[in-house]
Amino acid sequence: MTAGIREASADIEALGELASAALTYDAAEAPLLVARLATPPADRRWTALATAGLDGVVLASVSTRDPSSGHVDLLAVHPDARGEGRGRALVAAAEEWLRAEGVTTVRFAGNPPSYAWPGIDVRYTAAACLAESLGYQRESVAWNMTADLSGGHPTADDVERLAGKGVAVHAAEPGERAAVAAFIREHWNENWAWEAEQATGCHYASRDGEIIAFAAWGARPAWFGPMGTAPAARGLGVGGVLLRRCLAEMRAAGLTNAQISWVGPLRFYSGAVGARAERVFWLYRRDLR
């Protein structure tokens, strides 16, 4: 283990407080992010490493889909402890741990389905500079969209319109999550299925007794996603209705805006709820030698 760094997976509460102090743009939800990273799917290999004084932390994990790929999931150094090489030492410790796990490529990028961000938020300039100084190469860009929740997103008319087409819309109760997850596995992947099962809120649409679409929020704390509509049901407008139902639920939970994570279809979210592209993330990688 890198000198001055220790394993700290038993100190999650303290690490959450540290992250809250360090992560300026995510202070309020930082403890929840640390807690989420510390409770990933059962088959994930992960670690939390911290400085002796708990003024710096790095969480790292191995990709389940590709065991040769590792991730730096979260890096935080207390503002009072910066400028003394702690971030560099923590990344070195994470790389050492990942190398011992058989990893040959490391990414500063989210490791779905349990992740904090898609990559390094460009506003955390010091983190991007650190990654580049350590030889990490920027390989792609991701972005979030933000939906304003202040005006509400009524869906009553939309639900009535869908009912006329034989489509019913439901909030997924705990006993229904497994069926929704099975639908997601059939049409998409295990990562989305896990997120839907873990999500704070989940809604789905059905036709003739079969699930045809879903949307979820809160799998990654306070963010919207994932969502999807089966190919045979696209064009009915189901996705927009499920999106708006989730956003209404997020507003009722006290949120003032919704982050729509790792967005692909910009026009869909812009047209459906007036969302705007806002947070930008750089994804980095480095091959270990």
HELIX and SHEET records of a PDB file:
HELIX    1   1 ILE A   12  ALA A   22  1                                  11    
HELIX    2   2 THR A   24  ASP A   26  5                                   3    
HELIX    3   3 ALA A   30  LEU A   37  1                                   8    
HELIX    4   4 PRO A   79  ALA A   81  5                                   3    
HELIX    5   5 ARG A   86  ALA A  100  1                                  15    
HELIX    6   6 THR A  125  SER A  133  1                                   9    
HELIX    7   7 ALA A  156  ALA A  163  1                                   8    
HELIX    8   8 PRO A  174  GLU A  176  5                                   3    
HELIX    9   9 ARG A  177  HIS A  187  1                                  11    
HELIX   10  10 GLU A  190  GLN A  198  1                                   9    
HELIX   11  11 PRO A  231  ALA A  233  5                                   3    
HELIX   12  12 VAL A  238  ALA A  252  1                                  15    
HELIX   13  13 LEU A  266  VAL A  273  1                                   8    
SHEET    1   A 7 ILE A   5  GLU A   7  0                                        
SHEET    2   A 7 TRP A  46  THR A  51 -1                                        
SHEET    3   A 7 GLY A  56  VAL A  62 -1                                        
SHEET    4   A 7 SER A  69  VAL A  77 -1                                        
SHEET    5   A 7 THR A 105  PHE A 108  1                                        
SHEET    6   A 7 ARG A 276  ASP A 287 -1                                        
SHEET    7   A 7 ILE A 120  ASP A 121 -1                                        
SHEET    1   B12 ILE A   5  GLU A   7  0                                        
SHEET    2   B12 TRP A  46  THR A  51 -1                                        
SHEET    3   B12 GLY A  56  VAL A  62 -1                                        
SHEET    4   B12 SER A  69  VAL A  77 -1                                        
SHEET    5   B12 THR A 105  PHE A 108  1                                        
SHEET    6   B12 ARG A 276  ASP A 287 -1                                        
SHEET    7   B12 GLN A 137  ASP A 148 -1                                        
SHEET    8   B12 ASN A 257  ILE A 260 -1                                        
SHEET    9   B12 TRP A 223  THR A 229  1                                        
SHEET   10   B12 GLU A 210  TRP A 217 -1                                        
SHEET   11   B12 GLY A 201  ARG A 207 -1                                        
SHEET   12   B12 VAL A 167  ALA A 171 -1                                        
END                                                                             
